[in-house]
Amino acid sequence: MSSTSLTALRENARMNKPRPRAGGSTLKEVVHSAQKLDHVTAYEAAMQQGDGGAYLRANGLYSSLICDGRRQRDAGVLAEKKHR
């Protein structure tokens, strides 16, 4: 059997703040419309080859960005905006 050590906390004690994921950004990055459209297009191409997850990991993206991008593209929102 392996032993685990647990630390008891008092009821009013604070836990340590969670740290950001290793290699991840500490600040939320802004993705502009043109970039989002590029990511959606590239992700869909990667999905055709079965590499969608690899594309997301390589670019540090979440699938929710792709979902939002698809919705906006299909609604015509991304086509109207241009990155300055």
MOPAC internal coordinates of N, CA, C and O (Angstrom, degrees):
PM7 1SCF
backbone

  N    0.0000 0     0.00 0     0.00 0    0    0    0
  C    1.4502 1     0.00 0     0.00 0    1    0    0
  C    1.5108 1   110.36 1     0.00 0    2    1    0
  O    1.2310 1   121.32 1   -37.38 1    3    2    1
  N    1.2789 1   115.08 1   142.62 1    3    2    1
  C    1.4558 1   118.92 1   175.92 1    5    3    2
  C    1.5220 1   108.42 1   -99.57 1    6    5    3
  O    1.2310 1   121.31 1   -33.98 1    7    6    5
  N    1.2878 1   115.10 1   146.02 1    7    6    5
  C    1.4589 1   118.37 1  -179.66 1    9    7    6
  C    1.5244 1   109.62 1  -100.52 1   10    9    7
  O    1.2310 1   121.17 1   -38.43 1   11   10    9
  N    1.2851 1   115.37 1   141.57 1   11   10    9
  C    1.4612 1   120.51 1   175.98 1   13   11   10
  C    1.5078 1   108.34 1  -114.68 1   14   13   11
  O    1.2310 1   121.39 1   -33.66 1   15   14   13
  N    1.2912 1   114.95 1   146.34 1   15   14   13
  C    1.4555 1   117.94 1   178.91 1   17   15   14
  C    1.5283 1   108.63 1  -106.45 1   18   17   15
  O    1.2310 1   121.21 1   -54.03 1   19   18   17
  N    1.2801 1   115.28 1   125.97 1   19   18   17
  C    1.4509 1   121.46 1   177.47 1   21   19   18
  C    1.5132 1   108.16 1  -113.66 1   22   21   19
  O    1.2310 1   121.20 1   -39.62 1   23   22   21
  N    1.2932 1   115.31 1   140.38 1   23   22   21
  C    1.4499 1   120.21 1   178.62 1   25   23   22
  C    1.5202 1   108.07 1  -106.22 1   26   25   23
  O    1.2310 1   121.10 1   -55.79 1   27   26   25
  N    1.2983 1   115.50 1   124.21 1   27   26   25
  C    1.4560 1   119.70 1   178.92 1   29   27   26
  C    1.5268 1   109.08 1   -78.95 1   30   29   27
  O    1.2310 1   120.94 1   -42.89 1   31   30   29
  N    1.3004 1   115.81 1   137.11 1   31   30   29
  C    1.4577 1   121.07 1   177.35 1   33   31   30
  C    1.5183 1   108.58 1  -110.37 1   34   33   31
  O    1.2310 1   121.80 1   -38.39 1   35   34   33
  N    1.2977 1   114.16 1   141.61 1   35   34   33
  C    1.4555 1   116.84 1   173.09 1   37   35   34
  C    1.5097 1   108.36 1   -67.29 1   38   37   35
  O    1.2310 1   120.40 1   -19.26 1   39   38   37
  N    1.3031 1   116.84 1   160.74 1   39   38   37
  C    1.4545 1   121.27 1  -176.51 1   41   39   38
  C    1.5301 1   112.39 1   -57.90 1   42   41   39
  O    1.2310 1   120.43 1   145.25 1   43   42   41
  N    1.3275 1   116.79 1   -34.75 1   43   42   41
  C    1.4680 1   120.10 1  -177.73 1   45   43   42
  C    1.5281 1   112.77 1  -101.33 1   46   45   43
  O    1.2310 1   119.82 1  -168.94 1   47   46   45
  N    1.3130 1   117.95 1    11.06 1   47   46   45
  C    1.4643 1   120.86 1  -178.76 1   49   47   46
  C    1.5263 1   110.20 1   -78.64 1   50   49   47
  O    1.2310 1   121.18 1   -30.55 1   51   50   49
  N    1.3247 1   115.35 1   149.45 1   51   50   49
  C    1.4583 1   121.11 1   178.57 1   53   51   50
  C    1.5188 1   109.91 1   -95.10 1   54   53   51
  O    1.2310 1   121.49 1   -34.87 1   55   54   53
  N    1.3114 1   114.76 1   145.13 1   55   54   53
  C    1.4567 1   119.73 1   174.06 1   57   55   54
  C    1.5203 1   108.09 1   -89.73 1   58   57   55
  O    1.2310 1   120.60 1   -19.94 1   59   58   57
  N    1.3232 1   116.46 1   160.06 1   59   58   57
  C    1.4633 1   120.49 1   177.07 1   61   59   58
  C    1.5208 1   110.12 1   -63.41 1   62   61   59
  O    1.2310 1   121.12 1   -32.06 1   63   62   61
  N    1.3226 1   115.47 1   147.94 1   63   62   61
  C    1.4630 1   120.02 1   177.89 1   65   63   62
  C    1.5246 1   108.92 1   -67.60 1   66   65   63
  O    1.2310 1   120.08 1   -39.30 1   67   66   65
  N    1.3327 1   117.46 1   140.70 1   67   66   65
  C    1.4616 1   118.89 1   176.38 1   69   67   66
  C    1.5143 1   110.33 1   -68.84 1   70   69   67
  O    1.2310 1   120.98 1   -36.90 1   71   70   69
  N    1.3112 1   115.73 1   143.10 1   71   70   69
  C    1.4599 1   120.91 1   178.99 1   73   71   70
  C    1.5233 1   109.48 1   -92.79 1   74   73   71
  O    1.2310 1   120.38 1   -24.39 1   75   74   73
  N    1.3423 1   116.87 1   155.61 1   75   74   73
  C    1.4601 1   118.90 1   176.56 1   77   75   74
  C    1.5167 1   110.66 1   -65.16 1   78   77   75
  O    1.2310 1   120.64 1   -21.52 1   79   78   77
  N    1.3096 1   116.39 1   158.48 1   79   78   77
  C    1.4520 1   121.11 1   179.10 1   81   79   78
  C    1.5127 1   110.14 1   -60.21 1   82   81   79
  O    1.2310 1   120.66 1   -33.67 1   83   82   81
  N    1.3115 1   116.34 1   146.33 1   83   82   81
  C    1.4554 1   121.41 1   179.99 1   85   83   82
  C    1.5199 1   110.15 1   -57.72 1   86   85   83
  O    1.2310 1   120.58 1   -52.36 1   87   86   85
  N    1.3091 1   116.49 1   127.64 1   87   86   85
  C    1.4510 1   121.79 1   178.31 1   89   87   86
  C    1.5179 1   113.90 1    78.12 1   90   89   87
  O    1.2310 1   120.64 1   176.91 1   91   90   89
  N    1.3176 1   116.39 1    -3.09 1   91   90   89
  C    1.4632 1   119.67 1  -178.14 1   93   91   90
  C    1.5100 1   111.69 1   -88.68 1   94   93   91
  O    1.2310 1   121.34 1   -14.39 1   95   94   93
  N    1.2840 1   115.05 1   165.61 1   95   94   93
  C    1.4470 1   121.26 1   179.79 1   97   95   94
  C    1.5293 1   109.81 1   -78.96 1   98   97   95
  O    1.2310 1   120.52 1   -36.65 1   99   98   97
  N    1.3131 1   116.62 1   143.35 1   99   98   97
  C    1.4542 1   119.52 1   177.14 1  101   99   98
  C    1.5219 1   111.08 1   -86.71 1  102  101   99
  O    1.2310 1   120.43 1   161.94 1  103  102  101
  N    1.3238 1   116.79 1   -18.06 1  103  102  101
  C    1.4542 1   121.64 1   178.01 1  105  103  102
  C    1.5167 1   109.10 1  -113.70 1  106  105  103
  O    1.2310 1   120.85 1   -34.49 1  107  106  105
  N    1.3139 1   115.99 1   145.51 1  107  106  105
  C    1.4500 1   119.70 1   177.07 1  109  107  106
  C    1.5213 1   108.62 1   -73.32 1  110  109  107
  O    1.2310 1   120.90 1   -53.92 1  111  110  109
  N    1.3116 1   115.88 1   126.08 1  111  110  109
  C    1.4515 1   119.97 1  -178.09 1  113  111  110
  C    1.5240 1   110.16 1   -86.93 1  114  113  111
  O    1.2310 1   121.03 1   -33.46 1  115  114  113
  N    1.3057 1   115.63 1   146.54 1  115  114  113
  C    1.4561 1   121.47 1   178.36 1  117  115  114
  C    1.5258 1   107.98 1   -89.24 1  118  117  115
  O    1.2310 1   120.74 1   -51.53 1  119  118  117
  N    1.3278 1   116.18 1   128.47 1  119  118  117
  C    1.4583 1   121.19 1   176.88 1  121  119  118
  C    1.5134 1   106.95 1  -109.45 1  122  121  119
  O    1.2310 1   120.84 1   -62.38 1  123  122  121
  N    1.3200 1   116.01 1   117.62 1  123  122  121
  C    1.4641 1   121.47 1  -178.27 1  125  123  122
  C    1.5213 1   110.62 1   -76.24 1  126  125  123
  O    1.2310 1   120.95 1   -15.46 1  127  126  125
  N    1.3056 1   115.78 1   164.54 1  127  126  125
  C    1.4652 1   122.49 1  -176.29 1  129  127  126
  C    1.5212 1   112.58 1   -55.09 1  130  129  127
  O    1.2310 1   120.51 1   131.91 1  131  130  129
  N    1.3127 1   116.62 1   -48.09 1  131  130  129
  C    1.4615 1   120.36 1  -178.52 1  133  131  130
  C    1.5255 1   110.65 1   -63.24 1  134  133  131
  O    1.2310 1   120.59 1   139.34 1  135  134  133
  N    1.3360 1   116.47 1   -40.66 1  135  134  133
  C    1.4575 1   120.31 1   178.43 1  137  135  134
  C    1.5245 1   110.48 1   -65.16 1  138  137  135
  O    1.2310 1   120.61 1   138.56 1  139  138  137
  N    1.3175 1   116.45 1   -41.44 1  139  138  137
  C    1.4545 1   120.65 1  -179.33 1  141  139  138
  C    1.5283 1   110.16 1   -62.81 1  142  141  139
  O    1.2310 1   120.48 1   136.44 1  143  142  141
  N    1.3185 1   116.68 1   -43.56 1  143  142  141
  C    1.4582 1   121.01 1   178.77 1  145  143  142
  C    1.5278 1   110.45 1   -62.95 1  146  145  143
  O    1.2310 1   120.42 1   139.05 1  147  146  145
  N    1.3335 1   116.81 1   -40.95 1  147  146  145
  C    1.4677 1   120.87 1   177.18 1  149  147  146
  C    1.5252 1   111.03 1   -61.86 1  150  149  147
  O    1.2310 1   120.58 1   136.78 1  151  150  149
  N    1.3372 1   116.49 1   -43.22 1  151  150  149
  C    1.4682 1   120.43 1   179.35 1  153  151  150
  C    1.5245 1   111.53 1   -64.49 1  154  153  151
  O    1.2310 1   120.26 1   138.67 1  155  154  153
  N    1.3216 1   117.10 1   -41.33 1  155  154  153
  C    1.4653 1   120.36 1   179.67 1  157  155  154
  C    1.5211 1   110.00 1   -62.45 1  158  157  155
  O    1.2310 1   120.62 1   134.86 1  159  158  157
  N    1.3189 1   116.42 1   -45.14 1  159  158  157
  C    1.4656 1   121.09 1  -179.65 1  161  159  158
  C    1.5287 1   111.03 1   -63.69 1  162  161  159
  O    1.2310 1   120.45 1   133.88 1  163  162  161
  N    1.3238 1   116.74 1   -46.12 1  163  162  161
  C    1.4614 1   120.91 1  -179.51 1  165  163  162
  C    1.5319 1   111.33 1   -66.79 1  166  165  163
  O    1.2310 1   120.39 1   141.71 1  167  166  165
  N    1.3254 1   116.86 1   -38.29 1  167  166  165
  C    1.4646 1   120.90 1   178.53 1  169  167  166
  C    1.5311 1   110.43 1   -64.01 1  170  169  167
  O    1.2310 1   120.34 1   136.32 1  171  170  169
  N    1.3286 1   116.95 1   -43.68 1  171  170  169
  C    1.4558 1   120.07 1   179.89 1  173  171  170
  C    1.5234 1   111.14 1   -64.16 1  174  173  171
  O    1.2310 1   120.09 1   143.60 1  175  174  173
  N    1.3305 1   117.43 1   -36.40 1  175  174  173
  C    1.4669 1   121.05 1   175.69 1  177  175  174
  C    1.5303 1   110.24 1   -66.01 1  178  177  175
  O    1.2310 1   120.46 1   139.05 1  179  178  177
  N    1.3306 1   116.73 1   -40.95 1  179  178  177
  C    1.4642 1   120.77 1   178.67 1  181  179  178
  C    1.5296 1   110.77 1   -65.72 1  182  181  179
  O    1.2310 1   120.32 1   144.00 1  183  182  181
  N    1.3289 1   116.99 1   -36.00 1  183  182  181
  C    1.4643 1   120.98 1   178.96 1  185  183  182
  C    1.5313 1   111.27 1   -63.75 1  186  185  183
  O    1.2310 1   120.15 1   146.25 1  187  186  185
  N    1.3303 1   117.31 1   -33.75 1  187  186  185
  C    1.4665 1   120.90 1   178.05 1  189  187  186
  C    1.5262 1   111.05 1   -61.15 1  190  189  187
  O    1.2310 1   120.76 1   152.12 1  191  190  189
  N    1.3373 1   116.16 1   -27.88 1  191  190  189
  C    1.4673 1   121.65 1   179.90 1  193  191  190
  C    1.5208 1   111.96 1  -100.16 1  194  193  191
  O    1.2310 1   120.40 1  -177.61 1  195  194  193
  N    1.3457 1   116.84 1     2.39 1  195  194  193
  C    1.4603 1   120.93 1   179.70 1  197  195  194
  C    1.5159 1   113.90 1    79.36 1  198  197  195
  O    1.2310 1   120.28 1  -159.30 1  199  198  197
  N    1.3205 1   117.08 1    20.70 1  199  198  197
  C    1.4654 1   121.49 1  -176.84 1  201  199  198
  C    1.5201 1   113.10 1  -115.91 1  202  201  199
  O    1.2310 1   119.54 1  -152.23 1  203  202  201
  N    1.3183 1   118.48 1    27.77 1  203  202  201
  C    1.4615 1   121.24 1  -177.46 1  205  203  202
  C    1.5188 1   112.73 1   -62.42 1  206  205  203
  O    1.2310 1   120.42 1   134.34 1  207  206  205
  N    1.3237 1   116.79 1   -45.66 1  207  206  205
  C    1.4568 1   120.85 1   179.66 1  209  207  206
  C    1.5176 1   112.00 1   -63.32 1  210  209  207
  O    1.2310 1   120.77 1   141.06 1  211  210  209
  N    1.3240 1   116.13 1   -38.94 1  211  210  209
  C    1.4634 1   120.76 1   178.63 1  213  211  210
  C    1.5277 1   110.54 1   -64.45 1  214  213  211
  O    1.2310 1   120.54 1   142.20 1  215  214  213
  N    1.3405 1   116.57 1   -37.80 1  215  214  213
  C    1.4630 1   120.05 1   178.47 1  217  215  214
  C    1.5276 1   110.15 1   -63.49 1  218  217  215
  O    1.2310 1   120.55 1   135.10 1  219  218  217
  N    1.3246 1   116.55 1   -44.90 1  219  218  217
  C    1.4650 1   120.05 1   179.98 1  221  219  218
  C    1.5268 1   110.89 1   -61.26 1  222  221  219
  O    1.2310 1   120.50 1   133.50 1  223  222  221
  N    1.3322 1   116.66 1   -46.50 1  223  222  221
  C    1.4726 1   120.25 1  -179.49 1  225  223  222
  C    1.5206 1   111.49 1   -63.38 1  226  225  223
  O    1.2310 1   120.44 1   137.31 1  227  226  225
  N    1.3306 1   116.76 1   -42.69 1  227  226  225
  C    1.4693 1   120.75 1  -177.37 1  229  227  226
  C    1.5232 1   111.99 1   -64.11 1  230  229  227
  O    1.2310 1   120.74 1   150.29 1  231  230  229
  N    1.3263 1   116.19 1   -29.71 1  231  230  229
  C    1.4640 1   120.21 1  -178.08 1  233  231  230
  C    1.5167 1   113.20 1  -103.58 1  234  233  231
  O    1.2310 1   119.99 1  -176.91 1  235  234  233
  N    1.3184 1   117.63 1     3.09 1  235  234  233
  C    1.4633 1   121.30 1   178.05 1  237  235  234
  C    1.5195 1   112.99 1    64.90 1  238  237  235
  O    1.2310 1   120.48 1  -142.06 1  239  238  237
  N    1.3426 1   116.68 1    37.94 1  239  238  237
  C    1.4584 1   121.53 1  -176.54 1  241  239  238
  C    1.5261 1   111.44 1  -109.23 1  242  241  239
  O    1.2310 1   121.40 1   -21.21 1  243  242  241
  N    1.3088 1   114.92 1   158.79 1  243  242  241
  C    1.4578 1   121.68 1   172.93 1  245  243  242
  C    1.5229 1   108.34 1  -104.75 1  246  245  243
  O    1.2310 1   120.85 1   -28.39 1  247  246  245
  N    1.3156 1   115.99 1   151.61 1  247  246  245
  C    1.4625 1   120.12 1  -179.57 1  249  247  246
  C    1.5257 1   111.56 1   -63.22 1  250  249  247
  O    1.2310 1   119.95 1   155.99 1  251  250  249
  N    1.3276 1   117.71 1   -24.01 1  251  250  249
  C    1.4674 1   120.43 1   179.05 1  253  251  250
  C    1.5301 1   111.38 1   -64.07 1  254  253  251
  O    1.2310 1   119.73 1   148.53 1  255  254  253
  N    1.3292 1   118.13 1   -31.47 1  255  254  253
  C    1.4594 1   120.91 1   176.76 1  257  255  254
  C    1.5197 1   109.97 1   -64.03 1  258  257  255
  O    1.2310 1   120.74 1   139.60 1  259  258  257
  N    1.3311 1   116.19 1   -40.40 1  259  258  257
  C    1.4582 1   120.84 1   179.49 1  261  259  258
  C    1.5309 1   110.04 1   -67.17 1  262  261  259
  O    1.2310 1   120.51 1   136.89 1  263  262  261
  N    1.3355 1   116.62 1   -43.11 1  263  262  261
  C    1.4734 1   120.54 1   178.92 1  265  263  262
  C    1.5278 1   111.15 1   -60.97 1  266  265  263
  O    1.2310 1   120.78 1   134.09 1  267  266  265
  N    1.3225 1   116.12 1   -45.91 1  267  266  265
  C    1.4698 1   120.30 1   178.02 1  269  267  266
  C    1.5214 1   110.68 1   -63.14 1  270  269  267
  O    1.2310 1   120.73 1   138.32 1  271  270  269
  N    1.3207 1   116.21 1   -41.68 1  271  270  269
  C    1.4571 1   121.03 1  -179.98 1  273  271  270
  C    1.5218 1   112.07 1   -62.96 1  274  273  271
  O    1.2310 1   120.72 1   138.82 1  275  274  273
  N    1.3198 1   116.23 1   -41.18 1  275  274  273
  C    1.4748 1   119.74 1   177.61 1  277  275  274
  C    1.5265 1   111.15 1   -62.90 1  278  277  275
  O    1.2310 1   121.07 1   134.57 1  279  278  277
  N    1.3251 1   115.55 1   -45.43 1  279  278  277
  C    1.4757 1   119.65 1   179.51 1  281  279  278
  C    1.5241 1   110.71 1   -59.66 1  282  281  279
  O    1.2310 1   120.86 1   134.42 1  283  282  281
  N    1.3297 1   115.96 1   -45.58 1  283  282  281
  C    1.4574 1   120.33 1  -179.02 1  285  283  282
  C    1.5260 1   111.43 1   -67.45 1  286  285  283
  O    1.2310 1   120.52 1   140.24 1  287  286  285
  N    1.3246 1   116.61 1   -39.76 1  287  286  285
  C    1.4676 1   120.21 1   178.24 1  289  287  286
  C    1.5287 1   110.60 1   -63.73 1  290  289  287
  O    1.2310 1   120.84 1   133.89 1  291  290  289
  N    1.3313 1   116.01 1   -46.11 1  291  290  289
  C    1.4643 1   120.20 1  -178.69 1  293  291  290
  C    1.5294 1   112.26 1   -65.97 1  294  293  291
  O    1.2310 1   120.48 1   151.76 1  295  294  293
  N    1.3358 1   116.69 1   -28.24 1  295  294  293
  C    1.4642 1   120.98 1   177.69 1  297  295  294
  C    1.5265 1   111.61 1   -83.99 1  298  297  295
  O    1.2310 1   120.21 1   173.45 1  299  298  297
  N    1.3417 1   117.20 1    -6.55 1  299  298  297
  C    1.4562 1   120.84 1   179.27 1  301  299  298
  C    1.5104 1   114.34 1    85.01 1  302  301  299
  O    1.2310 1   120.15 1  -171.45 1  303  302  301
  N    1.3173 1   117.33 1     8.55 1  303  302  301
  C    1.4607 1   120.76 1  -177.67 1  305  303  302
  C    1.5247 1   111.42 1   -74.36 1  306  305  303
  O    1.2310 1   120.03 1   137.69 1  307  306  305
  N    1.3219 1   117.54 1   -42.31 1  307  306  305
  C    1.4742 1   119.84 1  -177.08 1  309  307  306
  C    1.5226 1   112.05 1   -69.69 1  310  309  307
  O    1.2310 1   119.86 1   149.26 1  311  310  309
  N    1.3047 1   117.87 1   -30.74 1  311  310  309
  C    1.4616 1   120.30 1  -179.90 1  313  311  310
  C    1.5149 1   112.04 1   -68.39 1  314  313  311
  O    1.2310 1   120.32 1   151.33 1  315  314  313
  N    1.3333 1   117.00 1   -28.67 1  315  314  313
  C    1.4624 1   120.93 1  -176.93 1  317  315  314
  C    1.5100 1   113.17 1   -78.77 1  318  317  315
  O    1.2310 1   120.20 1   147.50 1  319  318  317
  N    1.3334 1   117.22 1   -32.50 1  319  318  317
  C    1.4647 1   120.89 1  -176.24 1  321  319  318
  C    1.5153 1   110.31 1   -88.71 1  322  321  319
  O    1.2310 1   120.92 1   -34.14 1  323  322  321
  N    1.3184 1   115.84 1   145.86 1  323  322  321
  C    1.4494 1   121.13 1   175.83 1  325  323  322
  C    1.5143 1   108.74 1  -129.18 1  326  325  323
  O    1.2310 1   120.66 1   -39.90 1  327  326  325
  N    1.3310 1   116.35 1   140.10 1  327  326  325
  C    1.4630 1   122.12 1   178.29 1  329  327  326
  C    1.5170 1   109.64 1   -72.20 1  330  329  327
  O    1.2310 1   120.81 1   -47.49 1  331  330  329
  N    1.3119 1   116.06 1   132.51 1  331  330  329
  C    1.4780 1   120.52 1  -178.87 1  333  331  330
  C    1.4806 1   111.38 1   -90.98 1  334  333  331
  O    1.2310 1   120.10 1   180.00 1  335  334  333

